[in-house]
Amino acid sequence: MQRVLIIEDSRSTARLIAQGVQEKVGLQCDIAASLAEARVLLAVEPSPYLVALCDLYLPDAPDGSVVDFVLATGTPAVVVSAHFDAGLRQTMLHKGITDYVVKRNPEDMQYLIRLVARLAANEGTEVLVVDDSPVWRAHIAALLRRQRLTVHLAADGVEALEVLEANRNIRLVLTDHFMPRMDGETLTARIRRSRGIEDVAVLAVSSGEGAAAQFLKSGANDYVSKQAAFEELLCRVHMNLDLLDLMRRNRELAERDELTGLYARRRFFERAADLHRHAARAGDAMAVVMLDVDHFKRVNDTYGHVAGDLALRQLGMMLRRAFDEPVVAGRYGGEEFGLVVAGASVQGLPDRLEAFRHDVERLEVSLGDRMFWITISAGCLLASACGSTPDSLFARADALLYQAKQQGRNRVVVERDRDVQGVQGVVCTDVEQGDMA
């Protein structure tokens, strides 16, 4: 994990910043009280630091030369100064710093910590800059890359839609107003046909008079003038990304089961219904799995509900790792879970499920000095989505799970319809093991 370098000759200030970063962002910090100490810490290649927070006036570098040294190592630099000097600020921005923060009061320190958190979150975050001016595109792209953002470029709305279609992970679009082929207002409206404000934020950056209201009515999240200062653009970019993160976290809290991290029952069935609808249109096969922890009541009665929760949490973690997308995994309720997948991925699911069953029976669940084991039973149905409903497929998979229980537990029972080709299903009858089986 990357660290944060604090270059500050005031030990009390450095410790205050380090404490805030560690508590609020979860990153460890190294402190250098001089340029000489910073040289030692930055001697490692590549730089191990997410960002360096640089005081401009150090005992052995009173002229701010520490910033030049930090940038030369490839480490992003944020100037943290006790004084605001407009000329010096402009000079530092031209050098390529990430931001210029004045440390006057606790609110400034809070902004600095939020900035570090945003820089950490920006890693891998993709944005799109849309403008017909190559000079402006390059200028904005350079500013955004200093924020550790991955930047895509487009010259007009038509190209922007093509880039968005090819790069579905883009989360923020910065668009000009007047462009050939398709202007920014039309682009915004086109984006909103398929992508909501909680999915992709649109920040209009334009000098057009009266454009703000029209952009916002077309679905833009925000508007900033091209004449705005760098800090205002930066704050609006960060604010919109923060809001997207907040909406994503709230959606995950509503959609995810708190204990296991899997989809909660309602969202799981919504995803399953979507998969079924697409599979039925394409004439694809589906695999539906119902999975249950054997004798789970015995775990709770013997070891307590804390132990039961621990076992479910570990099982949920294993399910997430073993069955990532395109397999959809959810907690059906209690100790029961579901899996569903469609299309080409159906073929290998029975074998993957059997391998997973083996992994679970080898899992040691430890609670203090006590240790126990769990096993699972599963019913796996491979069927055509055509002529069926999600409810009917889950009912059949649940009946297969019941068969697995009746046949002795700790096994996978697979049923494959005749019209599902190329899928080999095996009924596994391994002997139960472990004192919780």
C-alpha positions as CSV (number, residue, x, y, z in Angstrom):
1,M,0.0,0.0,0.0
2,Q,1.3,3.5,-0.9
3,R,2.2,5.9,1.8
4,V,2.1,9.7,2.2
5,L,5.2,11.8,2.6
6,I,5.0,14.9,4.8
7,I,7.9,17.3,4.3
8,E,7.5,19.8,7.2
9,D,10.0,21.3,9.6
10,S,7.3,21.8,12.3
11,R,7.1,18.5,14.1
12,S,3.7,19.4,15.7
13,T,2.2,20.3,12.3
14,A,3.6,17.2,10.7
15,R,2.2,15.0,13.4
16,L,-1.2,16.7,13.2
17,I,-1.4,16.0,9.5
18,A,-0.1,12.5,9.8
19,Q,-2.7,11.7,12.5
20,G,-5.5,13.0,10.3
21,V,-4.4,11.1,7.2
22,Q,-4.0,7.8,9.2
23,E,-7.3,8.2,10.9
24,K,-9.5,9.5,8.1
25,V,-7.8,8.0,5.0
26,G,-6.1,4.9,6.5
27,L,-2.7,5.6,4.9
28,Q,0.6,5.5,6.8
29,C,2.8,8.6,6.7
30,D,6.5,9.3,6.7
31,I,7.8,12.6,7.9
32,A,10.9,14.5,6.6
33,A,11.9,17.7,8.5
34,S,14.3,18.9,5.8
35,L,15.2,18.5,2.1
36,A,18.0,16.2,3.1
37,E,15.7,13.8,4.9
38,A,13.3,13.9,2.0
39,R,16.1,12.9,-0.4
40,V,16.8,9.8,1.7
41,L,13.1,8.8,1.8
42,L,12.7,9.4,-2.0
43,A,15.8,7.5,-3.0
44,V,13.7,4.4,-3.7
45,E,12.6,3.9,-7.3
46,P,9.8,3.9,-8.2
47,S,8.5,6.4,-5.6
48,P,6.5,4.6,-2.9
49,Y,4.4,7.7,-2.1
50,L,0.9,8.5,-3.2
51,V,1.7,12.2,-2.7
52,A,4.2,14.5,-1.0
53,L,2.8,17.3,1.1
54,C,5.5,20.0,0.9
55,D,6.2,23.0,3.1
56,L,7.9,25.7,1.0
57,Y,10.2,27.0,3.7
58,L,12.7,24.4,5.0
59,P,15.9,25.0,6.8
60,D,18.0,23.7,3.9
61,A,15.6,24.7,1.2
62,P,14.0,28.1,2.0
63,D,13.3,28.9,-1.7
64,G,10.7,26.1,-2.3
65,S,13.3,24.0,-4.2
66,V,11.9,20.9,-2.4
67,V,9.0,21.0,-4.8
68,D,11.3,20.7,-7.8
69,F,13.1,17.8,-6.2
70,V,9.9,15.9,-5.4
71,L,8.4,16.4,-8.9
72,A,11.7,15.2,-10.4
73,T,11.2,11.8,-8.6
74,G,7.8,11.4,-10.2
75,T,6.0,11.9,-6.9
76,P,2.8,14.2,-7.0
77,A,3.4,17.3,-4.9
78,V,0.9,19.3,-2.9
79,V,2.2,22.7,-1.6
80,V,1.2,23.3,2.0
81,S,2.1,26.8,3.0
82,A,1.4,29.1,6.0
83,H,1.2,32.1,3.6
84,F,-0.7,32.8,0.5
85,D,1.2,34.5,-2.3
86,A,-0.6,34.8,-5.6
87,G,2.6,35.0,-7.7
88,L,4.2,32.1,-5.9
89,R,1.0,30.1,-6.2
90,Q,1.0,30.6,-10.0
91,T,4.6,29.7,-10.3
92,M,4.0,26.4,-8.4
93,L,1.0,25.6,-10.5
94,H,3.1,26.0,-13.7
95,K,5.7,23.6,-12.2
96,G,3.0,20.9,-12.2
97,I,1.9,20.6,-8.6
98,T,-1.3,18.9,-7.7
99,D,-2.7,21.6,-5.5
100,Y,-1.7,24.6,-3.3
101,V,-3.2,24.6,0.2
102,V,-2.8,27.3,2.8
103,K,-2.6,26.0,6.4
104,R,-4.3,28.8,8.3
105,N,-6.9,27.1,10.4
106,P,-8.4,23.6,11.1
107,E,-10.7,23.9,8.1
108,D,-7.7,24.1,5.8
109,M,-6.3,21.0,7.4
110,Q,-9.6,19.2,6.9
111,Y,-9.5,20.1,3.2
112,L,-5.9,18.8,3.0
113,I,-7.0,15.4,4.4
114,R,-10.0,15.3,2.1
115,L,-7.7,16.0,-0.8
116,V,-5.4,13.1,0.1
117,A,-8.4,10.8,0.4
118,R,-9.6,11.9,-3.0
119,L,-6.2,11.3,-4.6
120,A,-6.2,7.8,-3.1
121,A,-9.7,7.2,-4.5
122,N,-8.8,8.6,-7.9
123,E,-6.4,5.7,-8.7
124,G,-8.0,3.9,-11.6
125,T,-10.9,6.5,-11.9
126,E,-11.6,7.3,-15.6
127,V,-12.8,10.7,-16.9
128,L,-13.5,12.0,-20.3
129,V,-12.6,15.5,-21.6
130,V,-14.6,16.7,-24.6
131,D,-13.5,19.9,-26.4
132,D,-12.8,20.8,-30.0
133,S,-9.7,22.8,-29.0
134,P,-6.7,20.5,-28.9
135,V,-4.8,23.1,-26.7
136,W,-7.7,23.2,-24.1
137,R,-8.1,19.4,-24.1
138,A,-4.4,18.9,-23.5
139,H,-4.4,21.6,-20.7
140,I,-7.3,20.1,-18.8
141,A,-6.0,16.6,-19.3
142,A,-2.7,17.6,-17.8
143,L,-4.5,19.1,-14.8
144,L,-6.6,16.0,-14.2
145,R,-3.7,13.6,-14.6
146,R,-2.0,15.5,-11.7
147,Q,-5.0,14.3,-9.6
148,R,-4.1,10.7,-10.5
149,L,-7.1,10.4,-12.8
150,T,-7.1,8.3,-16.0
151,V,-8.1,10.7,-18.8
152,H,-9.8,10.0,-22.2
153,L,-10.1,12.6,-24.9
154,A,-12.7,13.5,-27.5
155,A,-13.0,16.4,-30.0
156,D,-16.8,16.6,-30.1
157,G,-20.0,14.9,-28.9
158,V,-20.1,12.2,-31.6
159,E,-16.6,11.0,-30.7
160,A,-17.4,11.3,-27.0
161,L,-20.3,8.9,-27.3
162,E,-18.0,6.4,-29.1
163,V,-15.4,6.7,-26.3
164,L,-18.1,6.3,-23.6
165,E,-19.4,3.2,-25.3
166,A,-15.9,1.7,-25.6
167,N,-15.0,2.6,-22.0
168,R,-18.0,1.9,-19.7
169,N,-16.0,2.7,-16.6
170,I,-15.8,6.4,-17.3
171,R,-17.4,8.2,-14.3
172,L,-17.0,11.9,-15.1
173,V,-17.4,13.8,-18.4
174,L,-16.1,17.4,-18.7
175,T,-17.6,18.9,-21.9
176,D,-17.4,22.2,-23.8
177,H,-20.6,23.7,-25.2
178,F,-20.0,24.7,-28.8
179,M,-18.4,21.9,-30.9
180,P,-18.8,20.6,-34.5
181,R,-21.1,17.6,-35.3
182,M,-22.6,17.5,-31.7
183,D,-22.5,20.2,-29.1
184,G,-22.1,19.6,-25.3
185,E,-25.8,20.2,-24.5
186,T,-26.9,17.6,-26.9
187,L,-24.2,15.2,-25.7
188,T,-25.4,15.6,-22.2
189,A,-28.9,14.8,-23.2
190,R,-27.7,11.7,-25.1
191,I,-25.7,10.5,-22.1
192,R,-28.8,10.8,-19.9
193,R,-30.8,8.5,-22.2
194,S,-28.8,5.5,-20.9
195,R,-26.7,6.7,-17.9
196,G,-28.1,8.2,-14.8
197,I,-26.6,11.0,-12.7
198,E,-25.6,8.4,-10.1
199,D,-23.6,6.5,-12.8
200,V,-21.8,9.2,-14.8
201,A,-21.4,12.8,-13.8
202,V,-21.4,15.5,-16.4
203,L,-19.5,18.7,-15.7
204,A,-20.0,21.4,-18.3
205,V,-17.0,23.7,-18.8
206,S,-17.9,26.5,-21.1
207,S,-17.7,30.2,-21.7
208,G,-21.0,30.4,-23.4
209,E,-23.3,33.1,-22.0
210,G,-26.5,31.7,-20.3
211,A,-25.3,28.1,-21.0
212,A,-25.4,26.9,-17.3
213,A,-29.2,26.7,-17.0
214,Q,-29.6,24.8,-20.3
215,F,-26.8,22.4,-19.4
216,L,-28.4,21.6,-16.0
217,K,-31.8,21.2,-17.6
218,S,-30.3,18.7,-20.1
219,G,-29.0,16.6,-17.3
220,A,-25.6,18.0,-16.3
221,N,-24.5,17.6,-12.7
222,D,-22.6,20.9,-12.6
223,Y,-21.3,23.8,-14.5
224,V,-18.1,25.9,-14.4
225,S,-16.9,28.7,-16.5
226,K,-13.7,28.3,-18.6
227,Q,-12.5,31.5,-17.0
228,A,-12.7,30.0,-13.5
229,A,-9.5,29.5,-11.5
230,F,-7.8,26.1,-11.5
231,E,-8.8,25.6,-7.9
232,E,-12.5,26.0,-8.7
233,L,-12.4,23.5,-11.5
234,L,-10.4,21.1,-9.2
235,C,-12.9,21.5,-6.4
236,R,-15.9,20.8,-8.7
237,V,-14.2,17.8,-10.2
238,H,-13.5,16.4,-6.7
239,M,-16.9,17.3,-5.4
240,N,-18.7,15.5,-8.2
241,L,-16.5,12.4,-7.8
242,D,-17.2,12.5,-4.0
243,L,-20.9,12.6,-4.7
244,L,-20.7,9.7,-7.1
245,D,-18.8,7.7,-4.4
246,L,-21.4,8.6,-1.8
247,M,-24.3,7.5,-4.1
248,R,-22.4,4.3,-4.9
249,R,-21.9,3.5,-1.2
250,N,-25.5,4.2,-0.4
251,R,-26.6,2.0,-3.3
252,E,-24.3,-0.8,-2.1
253,L,-25.7,-0.5,1.5
254,A,-29.2,-0.9,0.0
255,E,-28.2,-3.7,-2.4
256,R,-25.7,-5.7,-0.4
257,D,-26.1,-8.0,2.6
258,E,-24.2,-6.4,5.5
259,L,-22.8,-9.7,6.9
260,T,-21.6,-11.4,3.7
261,G,-21.1,-8.6,1.2
262,L,-23.2,-10.5,-1.4
263,Y,-26.3,-9.1,-3.0
264,A,-29.2,-8.9,-0.6
265,R,-32.3,-11.0,-1.5
266,R,-34.2,-8.3,-3.3
267,R,-31.4,-7.1,-5.5
268,F,-30.3,-10.7,-6.1
269,F,-33.6,-11.5,-7.6
270,E,-33.7,-8.3,-9.6
271,R,-30.3,-9.2,-11.2
272,A,-31.5,-12.8,-11.8
273,A,-34.6,-11.5,-13.5
274,D,-32.5,-9.2,-15.8
275,L,-30.2,-12.2,-16.7
276,H,-33.2,-14.4,-17.4
277,R,-34.8,-11.7,-19.7
278,H,-31.6,-11.3,-21.7
279,A,-31.0,-15.1,-21.9
280,A,-34.6,-15.7,-23.1
281,R,-34.2,-13.2,-25.9
282,A,-30.8,-14.7,-26.9
283,G,-32.0,-18.3,-26.5
284,D,-29.3,-19.0,-24.0
285,A,-29.1,-21.5,-21.2
286,M,-29.1,-20.5,-17.5
287,A,-27.6,-22.1,-14.4
288,V,-29.4,-21.5,-11.2
289,V,-27.9,-22.7,-7.9
290,M,-29.4,-22.9,-4.4
291,L,-26.8,-23.5,-1.7
292,D,-27.2,-24.1,2.0
293,V,-24.9,-24.6,5.0
294,D,-25.5,-28.1,6.5
295,H,-26.7,-28.3,10.1
296,F,-26.3,-24.6,10.6
297,K,-28.5,-24.5,13.6
298,R,-26.1,-26.9,15.3
299,V,-23.3,-24.3,14.8
300,N,-25.3,-21.7,16.5
301,D,-26.4,-24.0,19.3
302,T,-22.9,-25.4,19.9
303,Y,-20.7,-22.3,19.4
304,G,-23.1,-19.4,19.6
305,H,-24.5,-16.9,17.1
306,V,-21.2,-15.0,16.9
307,A,-19.6,-18.1,15.6
308,G,-22.4,-18.6,13.1
309,D,-22.1,-15.1,11.8
310,L,-18.3,-15.6,11.5
311,A,-18.9,-18.8,9.4
312,L,-21.4,-17.0,7.1
313,R,-19.1,-14.0,6.7
314,Q,-16.2,-16.3,5.7
315,L,-18.5,-18.2,3.3
316,G,-19.7,-15.0,1.7
317,M,-16.1,-14.0,1.2
318,M,-15.3,-17.3,-0.4
319,L,-18.3,-17.0,-2.7
320,R,-17.3,-13.6,-3.9
321,R,-13.8,-14.8,-4.7
322,A,-14.9,-18.0,-6.4
323,F,-17.9,-16.7,-8.3
324,D,-17.2,-13.2,-9.6
325,E,-19.0,-11.6,-12.5
326,P,-20.6,-12.7,-14.7
327,V,-21.9,-15.1,-12.0
328,V,-24.4,-13.3,-9.7
329,A,-24.2,-14.4,-6.1
330,G,-26.7,-13.4,-3.4
331,R,-27.8,-14.3,0.1
332,Y,-31.2,-15.8,-0.1
333,G,-31.8,-15.7,3.6
334,G,-30.4,-17.1,6.8
335,E,-27.8,-19.7,5.8
336,E,-29.1,-20.1,2.2
337,F,-27.4,-18.6,-0.8
338,G,-28.1,-18.4,-4.6
339,L,-26.0,-18.2,-7.7
340,V,-27.2,-17.5,-11.3
341,V,-25.4,-17.1,-14.6
342,A,-26.4,-17.3,-18.3
343,G,-24.8,-17.9,-21.6
344,A,-21.3,-19.4,-22.2
345,S,-20.4,-19.3,-18.5
346,V,-23.0,-21.9,-17.7
347,Q,-20.8,-24.7,-19.0
348,G,-18.2,-24.7,-16.3
349,L,-20.4,-23.9,-13.4
350,P,-21.0,-27.5,-12.1
351,D,-17.3,-28.2,-11.9
352,R,-16.6,-24.9,-10.2
353,L,-19.4,-25.5,-7.7
354,E,-18.0,-28.9,-6.8
355,A,-14.5,-27.5,-6.4
356,F,-16.0,-24.8,-4.2
357,R,-17.7,-27.5,-2.0
358,H,-14.3,-29.1,-1.5
359,D,-12.8,-25.7,-0.5
360,V,-15.6,-25.1,2.1
361,E,-15.2,-28.5,3.8
362,R,-11.5,-27.7,4.3
363,L,-12.2,-24.3,5.8
364,E,-11.3,-24.0,9.5
365,V,-13.5,-21.5,11.2
366,S,-11.7,-20.2,14.4
367,L,-13.3,-18.3,17.3
368,G,-10.9,-17.7,20.0
369,D,-9.4,-21.1,21.0
370,R,-12.3,-23.0,19.4
371,M,-12.3,-24.3,15.9
372,F,-15.0,-25.9,13.8
373,W,-15.8,-26.9,10.2
374,I,-18.9,-26.5,8.0
375,T,-20.1,-28.2,4.8
376,I,-22.5,-27.1,2.2
377,S,-25.2,-28.8,0.0
378,A,-26.2,-27.4,-3.3
379,G,-28.8,-27.9,-6.1
380,C,-27.6,-26.8,-9.5
381,L,-30.1,-26.5,-12.4
382,L,-28.9,-26.1,-16.0
383,A,-31.9,-25.2,-18.1
384,S,-33.0,-23.0,-21.0
385,A,-34.3,-19.6,-20.2
386,C,-36.9,-20.0,-23.0
387,G,-40.3,-21.1,-21.8
388,S,-39.5,-20.6,-18.1
389,T,-39.7,-18.0,-15.4
390,P,-37.1,-17.0,-12.8
391,D,-39.4,-18.3,-10.1
392,S,-39.8,-21.7,-11.8
393,L,-36.0,-22.1,-12.2
394,F,-35.3,-21.2,-8.6
395,A,-38.1,-23.6,-7.4
396,R,-36.4,-26.5,-9.4
397,A,-33.0,-25.6,-8.0
398,D,-34.5,-25.6,-4.5
399,A,-35.9,-29.0,-5.1
400,L,-32.4,-30.2,-6.1
401,L,-31.0,-28.7,-2.9
402,Y,-33.6,-30.7,-1.0
403,Q,-32.4,-33.9,-2.8
404,A,-28.8,-33.1,-1.8
405,K,-30.0,-32.8,1.9
406,Q,-32.0,-36.1,1.6
407,Q,-29.0,-37.9,0.1
408,G,-26.7,-37.1,3.0
409,R,-25.6,-33.5,2.7
410,N,-22.1,-32.2,1.8
411,R,-22.8,-32.7,-1.9
412,V,-23.9,-31.1,-5.2
413,V,-26.8,-32.4,-7.1
414,V,-26.9,-31.3,-10.8
415,E,-29.8,-31.6,-13.2
416,R,-29.4,-30.7,-16.9
417,D,-32.3,-30.3,-19.3
418,R,-32.0,-32.1,-22.6
419,D,-32.0,-28.9,-24.6
420,V,-29.0,-27.6,-22.8
421,Q,-26.0,-28.9,-24.7
422,G,-22.3,-29.1,-23.9
423,V,-22.7,-29.1,-20.1
424,Q,-21.5,-32.1,-18.1
425,G,-23.3,-32.5,-14.8
426,V,-22.3,-34.9,-12.1
427,V,-24.0,-35.9,-8.9
428,C,-21.3,-35.8,-6.2
429,T,-21.7,-38.1,-3.3
430,D,-18.7,-37.4,-1.1
431,V,-18.8,-38.5,2.5
432,E,-19.5,-35.8,5.0
433,Q,-16.7,-34.7,7.3
434,G,-16.2,-32.3,10.1
435,D,-18.1,-32.1,13.4
436,M,-20.7,-29.7,12.0
437,A,-21.6,-31.7,8.9
